[in-house]
Amino acid sequence: MTPGLLGALLAALAYGTASVLQALGVRALAATPAGTSLLRRARVAWPYGVGLALDGLGFLASVAALRTLPLFLVESAVASSVAVTAVLSVAVLGLRIGAGEVVALVAVCTGLTGLALSAADGPAVHPGPGATWWLLAAAALVAGLVVVGAVDHDRRRGAVLLSVAAGLGFGGVGVAARLLEVPDPVWGVLTDGLAWSLAAHAGLATVAYALALARGRVTTVAALTFATETVVPALVGLLALGDAVLPGRGPIALASFVATLAGCIALAGRAEPAEPAESSEPTGTRQEDSDGGEAAAAAGEDGLVISGDAAAPPRRPPGPPSALP
């Protein structure tokens, strides 16, 4: 196993484990009585902090993987963190998965194996200084989608726009990380336009994903984000960055990519919270639909928390502070 592939798999394991730990932390925090001191809350919710640390580890591992592996492999590998979450949730959270989830797990594992056997190792082909400006322009596009989605009075349409914005943002992080070269001394990265574009994409994607969860259903948001953040960078890598498939293995790579993405999206559906009981409260204002934290609170009982992305910093916590007691 090459160091790059090891890094991609480590990132998937770290992100997937982080999701379960964050769910445990939210569970524990929700069980604390009102008036509990902040220090006591921090001690009770320690799994959440460990999960954030693992998110950071996953980010570093995915960046390391992108030094030598194409985007289509790394993005797919890290998206498969939902498979890790699914398996650990059965053992740790006591969830049960059905035949559909088992098929999805097999599809993810088979697809990743096919991609690993099909991808050609090697650094990215730098398209020149213009790449930085293209990435900054893409960040501006993401920012525009975030604004339009946030102010859209149609919550469902807004959620779709925000989900696509999140996917493009996380994809931009992957592309920037693929091109970024760590200078010597390392603090020289502070003057690198690629590093700033990476940070811009990461920040915008984090905001977009949180807003999308607050406006739309978790399944829809996760599926759109996964599809966008996996497919778009893969195309950019193949068309502009010199990412390549080994000779004669193109059909295997394509089939494996589709199988991995489909399996990840299917498993992301496990993040959907249970349907709430009928209420006279208008649909648009229901807590279950308007608060991303509800989706995470359901992680311990009815679904999974989605966390982690290729070369992206922690950005999918179980819920905003407002969702916690």
VOLO-622353 format. One record per residue (C-alpha): residue number from 1; chain; x, y, z. Coordinates in pm, 1 decimal. Example, Ala and Ser with C-alpha at 12.3 -4.5 7.8 and 13.67 -1.06 7.14 Angstrom:
2
    k  c         x         y         z
    1  A    1230.0    -450.0     780.0
    2  A    1367.0    -106.0     714.0
end
This chain:
325
    k  c         x         y         z
    1  A       0.0       0.0       0.0
    2  A     140.7     339.3    -102.6
    3  A     172.9     623.3     151.8
    4  A     -84.8     825.1     -40.6
    5  A    -344.1     549.2     -32.1
    6  A    -269.5     492.6     335.3
    7  A    -333.4     862.0     398.3
    8  A    -666.7     853.4     214.6
    9  A    -784.9     551.1     411.3
   10  A    -662.5     705.9     738.0
   11  A    -863.4    1018.0     658.2
   12  A   -1176.9     809.6     597.2
   13  A   -1127.9     622.8     925.5
   14  A   -1062.9     945.4    1116.8
   15  A   -1365.6    1127.8     975.5
   16  A   -1595.2     828.6    1018.6
   17  A   -1487.5     770.6    1377.9
   18  A   -1518.1    1142.1    1451.1
   19  A   -1883.8    1134.7    1348.1
   20  A   -1966.4     864.7    1601.2
   21  A   -1771.5    1034.5    1880.4
   22  A   -1942.0    1365.7    1808.5
   23  A   -2280.6    1193.2    1823.3
   24  A   -2186.9    1042.7    2160.2
   25  A   -2076.8    1382.9    2286.0
   26  A   -2404.0    1545.5    2184.0
   27  A   -2598.8    1263.9    2349.0
   28  A   -2409.4    1306.4    2674.4
   29  A   -2444.9    1684.2    2668.0
   30  A   -2817.6    1663.3    2599.1
   31  A   -2858.0    1442.1    2906.5
   32  A   -2701.4    1694.2    3144.3
   33  A   -2954.4    1879.1    3362.7
   34  A   -3018.4    2248.9    3321.6
   35  A   -2783.7    2467.5    3521.3
   36  A   -2485.9    2233.4    3486.5
   37  A   -2158.9    2425.3    3498.6
   38  A   -1962.9    2484.2    3181.4
   39  A   -1669.2    2282.1    3315.2
   40  A   -1895.6    1987.9    3392.1
   41  A   -2050.0    2008.5    3045.5
   42  A   -1703.2    2006.1    2888.7
   43  A   -1609.3    1695.8    3086.7
   44  A   -1929.4    1515.7    2992.3
   45  A   -1897.1    1601.2    2623.4
   46  A   -1531.0    1496.9    2590.7
   47  A   -1607.2    1256.3    2301.5
   48  A   -1709.8    1557.1    2094.6
   49  A   -1369.4    1719.7    2149.3
   50  A   -1192.4    1397.0    2053.6
   51  A   -1406.0    1384.3    1741.7
   52  A   -1296.9    1734.2    1643.8
   53  A    -934.2    1630.8    1693.9
   54  A    -990.7    1332.6    1463.9
   55  A   -1144.9    1566.4    1206.8
   56  A    -820.2    1761.4    1214.6
   57  A    -621.5    1440.9    1171.9
   58  A    -841.0    1342.8     878.2
   59  A    -779.7    1679.5     716.9
   60  A    -402.4    1643.4     741.2
   61  A    -413.5    1283.6     616.9
   62  A    -620.9    1379.0     312.8
   63  A    -385.2    1665.8     229.0
   64  A     -94.0    1422.0     246.7
   65  A    -280.3    1177.8      20.4
   66  A    -338.5    1448.6    -239.8
   67  A      37.4    1494.4    -274.9
   68  A      52.7    1179.4    -487.4
   69  A    -299.2    1052.5    -558.4
   70  A    -558.4    1188.2    -803.5
   71  A    -858.9    1377.9    -678.2
   72  A   -1111.0    1119.3    -796.7
   73  A    -954.7     857.8    -567.6
   74  A    -897.0    1073.0    -259.8
   75  A   -1237.3    1243.0    -276.0
   76  A   -1408.4     905.4    -311.2
   77  A   -1203.5     750.2     -31.6
   78  A   -1281.1    1026.2     213.8
   79  A   -1649.2    1035.8     116.6
   80  A   -1654.5     669.7     216.7
   81  A   -1615.9     782.7     577.5
   82  A   -1992.9     732.4     594.8
   83  A   -1925.7     359.1     563.4
   84  A   -1694.3     376.2     864.7
   85  A   -1961.3     569.3    1051.6
   86  A   -2224.0     309.9     962.2
   87  A   -2016.3      18.0    1088.7
   88  A   -1910.9     192.2    1410.3
   89  A   -2265.4     311.9    1476.9
   90  A   -2382.6     -47.5    1484.7
   91  A   -2118.0    -138.3    1741.3
   92  A   -2109.5     181.3    1947.8
   93  A   -2450.4     346.5    1912.6
   94  A   -2649.7      25.0    1884.8
   95  A   -2803.7     112.4    1548.9
   96  A   -2930.0    -153.7    1312.6
   97  A   -2864.1    -147.6     940.2
   98  A   -3079.3    -320.2     684.4
   99  A   -3004.1    -509.4     367.7
  100  A   -2989.0    -185.7     168.5
  101  A   -2714.3     -45.3     388.4
  102  A   -2520.2    -372.7     365.4
  103  A   -2537.0    -354.8     -15.0
  104  A   -2419.4       7.1       0.8
  105  A   -2126.4     -89.6     222.5
  106  A   -2024.2    -361.6     -21.7
  107  A   -2054.1    -113.9    -309.8
  108  A   -1829.5     137.0    -131.4
  109  A   -1563.5    -119.2     -46.8
  110  A   -1569.3    -271.3    -395.2
  111  A   -1563.2      69.8    -560.8
  112  A   -1269.5     191.6    -353.2
  113  A   -1076.0    -123.3    -434.4
  114  A   -1137.7     -68.4    -805.3
  115  A   -1031.8     296.0    -784.1
  116  A    -715.1     207.8    -593.8
  117  A    -624.9     -45.7    -862.2
  118  A    -703.2     196.7   -1145.6
  119  A    -554.1     527.1   -1031.8
  120  A    -211.4     637.5   -1151.6
  121  A      10.5     783.3    -878.9
  122  A     183.6    1114.2    -928.2
  123  A     180.1    1482.1    -834.2
  124  A     -57.6    1726.0    -995.4
  125  A      41.2    1908.9   -1311.2
  126  A      34.8    2274.9   -1207.5
  127  A    -157.4    2470.8   -1473.4
  128  A      30.4    2792.8   -1388.6
  129  A     -31.4    3104.7   -1178.8
  130  A    -374.5    3144.7   -1331.9
  131  A    -495.8    2849.5   -1124.9
  132  A    -493.9    3063.7    -811.7
  133  A    -713.2    3326.0    -973.3
  134  A    -951.5    3060.2   -1103.4
  135  A    -983.5    2916.7    -753.3
  136  A   -1044.9    3260.8    -603.3
  137  A   -1307.8    3325.0    -871.6
  138  A   -1467.6    2991.8    -783.8
  139  A   -1473.3    3099.7    -417.5
  140  A   -1655.6    3416.3    -523.5
  141  A   -1909.5    3198.7    -706.7
  142  A   -1959.1    2987.6    -394.7
  143  A   -2006.4    3303.8    -188.4
  144  A   -2270.9    3422.5    -434.3
  145  A   -2457.9    3091.8    -410.3
  146  A   -2444.9    3110.7     -30.1
  147  A   -2598.9    3458.1     -30.5
  148  A   -2870.0    3367.1    -281.5
  149  A   -2952.6    3043.3     -99.4
  150  A   -2960.5    3211.8     240.5
  151  A   -3202.1    3487.8     136.9
  152  A   -3425.2    3269.0     -82.2
  153  A   -3774.5    3261.1      66.5
  154  A   -3828.2    2911.7     -76.6
  155  A   -3657.7    2699.6     189.7
  156  A   -3627.0    2389.8     -29.2
  157  A   -3477.1    2576.2    -322.5
  158  A   -3246.3    2758.9     -85.1
  159  A   -3134.4    2428.8      66.2
  160  A   -3049.9    2295.9    -279.8
  161  A   -2843.1    2604.7    -364.2
  162  A   -2664.8    2592.7     -30.0
  163  A   -2594.1    2219.6     -66.1
  164  A   -2441.2    2273.0    -409.7
  165  A   -2242.2    2566.9    -270.7
  166  A   -2112.1    2346.6      10.6
  167  A   -2012.7    2075.4    -234.9
  168  A   -1834.4    2324.6    -461.3
  169  A   -1659.3    2475.3    -160.9
  170  A   -1534.7    2143.3     -26.9
  171  A   -1437.1    2044.6    -378.8
  172  A   -1240.1    2369.1    -408.2
  173  A   -1055.5    2276.3     -90.3
  174  A    -953.6    1947.1    -248.9
  175  A    -835.8    2110.9    -572.0
  176  A    -637.3    2375.9    -382.7
  177  A    -479.3    2112.7    -159.5
  178  A    -383.9    1907.1    -465.2
  179  A    -198.7    2206.3    -610.9
  180  A     -57.3    2352.1    -289.9
  181  A     314.7    2307.1    -236.1
  182  A     439.5    2350.4     119.3
  183  A     727.6    2600.9     107.5
  184  A    1045.0    2606.6     310.5
  185  A    1015.7    2768.6     558.1
  186  A     662.0    2651.3     613.4
  187  A     527.5    2990.6     722.2
  188  A     580.1    3104.4     366.1
  189  A     241.1    2945.0     299.4
  190  A      84.7    3256.9     453.9
  191  A     170.0    3448.6     137.2
  192  A      55.2    3174.8    -101.3
  193  A    -262.1    3256.3    -291.3
  194  A    -353.4    2887.8    -310.2
  195  A    -350.5    2865.5      68.3
  196  A    -582.0    3164.8      92.5
  197  A    -815.3    3021.3    -168.9
  198  A    -819.2    2692.5      24.4
  199  A    -914.2    2878.5     342.5
  200  A   -1183.1    3078.4     159.7
  201  A   -1341.0    2765.2      13.2
  202  A   -1328.5    2588.2     348.7
  203  A   -1493.1    2874.5     536.6
  204  A   -1764.8    2928.7     276.8
  205  A   -1837.5    2557.0     249.5
  206  A   -1869.7    2525.4     626.5
  207  A   -2122.1    2809.1     640.3
  208  A   -2312.3    2679.3     336.5
  209  A   -2341.3    2328.2     478.5
  210  A   -2466.0    2452.2     816.7
  211  A   -2726.1    2676.8     650.9
  212  A   -2833.3    2394.0     418.7
  213  A   -2890.4    2163.7     715.7
  214  A   -3101.5    2434.7     879.3
  215  A   -3320.6    2467.0     570.5
  216  A   -3345.2    2121.5     416.4
  217  A   -3367.5    1752.8     488.6
  218  A   -3042.8    1586.6     589.2
  219  A   -3066.8    1318.7     320.8
  220  A   -3109.3    1573.5      42.0
  221  A   -2836.9    1802.1     172.6
  222  A   -2587.1    1518.2     222.2
  223  A   -2659.4    1362.7    -118.4
  224  A   -2623.0    1689.8    -310.8
  225  A   -2310.4    1788.2    -119.1
  226  A   -2147.2    1447.0    -164.0
  227  A   -2225.4    1434.4    -534.5
  228  A   -2095.7    1785.6    -601.4
  229  A   -1782.2    1764.4    -388.5
  230  A   -1684.7    1430.4    -541.2
  231  A   -1773.6    1467.8    -909.7
  232  A   -1662.0    1827.2    -974.8
  233  A   -1306.8    1793.2    -832.5
  234  A   -1267.2    1458.9   -1009.2
  235  A   -1345.5    1623.4   -1343.1
  236  A   -1113.5    1916.7   -1267.8
  237  A    -833.6    1676.9   -1178.7
  238  A    -875.8    1469.2   -1492.6
  239  A    -915.1    1764.3   -1729.9
  240  A    -673.4    2019.8   -1587.3
  241  A    -440.4    1875.3   -1324.5
  242  A    -298.9    1570.6   -1497.3
  243  A    -485.4    1312.5   -1287.1
  244  A    -485.3     986.9   -1477.8
  245  A    -608.3     629.4   -1486.1
  246  A    -375.3     341.1   -1561.1
  247  A    -384.1     230.5   -1926.6
  248  A    -673.5       0.4   -2007.6
  249  A    -848.3      52.2   -1672.5
  250  A   -1073.9     341.5   -1764.1
  251  A   -1398.3     137.1   -1757.8
  252  A   -1303.6     -14.3   -1421.3
  253  A   -1228.7     329.6   -1278.9
  254  A   -1558.7     474.3   -1403.2
  255  A   -1766.4     183.3   -1271.3
  256  A   -1582.0     195.4    -939.5
  257  A   -1632.4     570.6    -906.5
  258  A   -2006.2     538.8    -970.4
  259  A   -2036.8     247.0    -726.1
  260  A   -1849.1     432.7    -452.4
  261  A   -2048.1     753.6    -494.9
  262  A   -2381.6     568.8    -506.3
  263  A   -2293.0     372.5    -194.4
  264  A   -2188.8     686.8      -7.6
  265  A   -2509.1     868.2     -98.7
  266  A   -2716.0     566.2       5.7
  267  A   -2541.2     551.9     341.8
  268  A   -2579.3     926.9     382.9
  269  A   -2952.9     862.4     380.1
  270  A   -2908.9     701.1     720.8
  271  A   -2857.2    1052.3     853.7
  272  A   -3224.6    1131.4     795.5
  273  A   -3401.3    1176.6    1127.8
  274  A   -3727.2     999.7    1193.9
  275  A   -4035.7    1168.9    1060.5
  276  A   -4189.2    1386.6    1331.2
  277  A   -4541.4    1338.5    1451.5
  278  A   -4811.9    1540.1    1283.2
  279  A   -4837.1    1888.1    1423.9
  280  A   -5044.0    2194.4    1365.1
  281  A   -4722.7    2390.4    1341.2
  282  A   -4642.3    2509.5     988.1
  283  A   -4397.0    2288.7     805.0
  284  A   -4159.6    2571.5     731.2
  285  A   -4111.2    2643.8    1101.0
  286  A   -4087.8    2293.9    1240.6
  287  A   -3780.5    2240.0    1457.7
  288  A   -3703.8    1912.5    1281.1
  289  A   -3667.9    2089.0     947.3
  290  A   -3521.7    2418.4    1063.5
  291  A   -3248.0    2304.0    1296.1
  292  A   -2948.4    2110.1    1171.0
  293  A   -2887.0    2000.0    1528.8
  294  A   -3200.3    1784.3    1522.7
  295  A   -3042.2    1571.2    1253.7
  296  A   -2740.5    1519.9    1473.7
  297  A   -2944.5    1449.3    1782.0
  298  A   -3111.1    1173.8    1584.0
  299  A   -2770.7    1030.7    1505.2
  300  A   -2763.9     831.0    1821.6
  301  A   -3104.3     678.3    1756.9
  302  A   -3228.9     705.1    1402.6
  303  A   -2943.0     801.0    1178.2
  304  A   -2580.0     886.7    1126.6
  305  A   -2390.6    1209.8    1143.3
  306  A   -2200.4    1290.8     829.4
  307  A   -1851.3    1426.8     886.8
  308  A   -1537.7    1492.7     696.7
  309  A   -1426.5    1561.9     343.4
  310  A   -1114.6    1529.2     138.5
  311  A    -865.6    1789.0     252.6
  312  A   -1134.6    1981.9     434.6
  313  A   -1114.7    2098.6     793.0
  314  A   -1381.1    1991.2    1045.5
  315  A   -1710.4    2120.6     916.1
  316  A   -1995.5    1879.1     991.2
  317  A   -2049.5    1883.3    1366.1
  318  A   -2364.1    1720.0    1499.0
  319  A   -2534.0    2055.5    1537.3
  320  A   -2497.2    2423.6    1609.4
  321  A   -2477.2    2540.9    1971.9
  322  A   -2842.1    2641.7    1960.0
  323  A   -2935.9    2275.5    1929.8
  324  A   -2768.9    2190.8    2257.6
  325  A   -2926.4    2236.9    2599.2
end
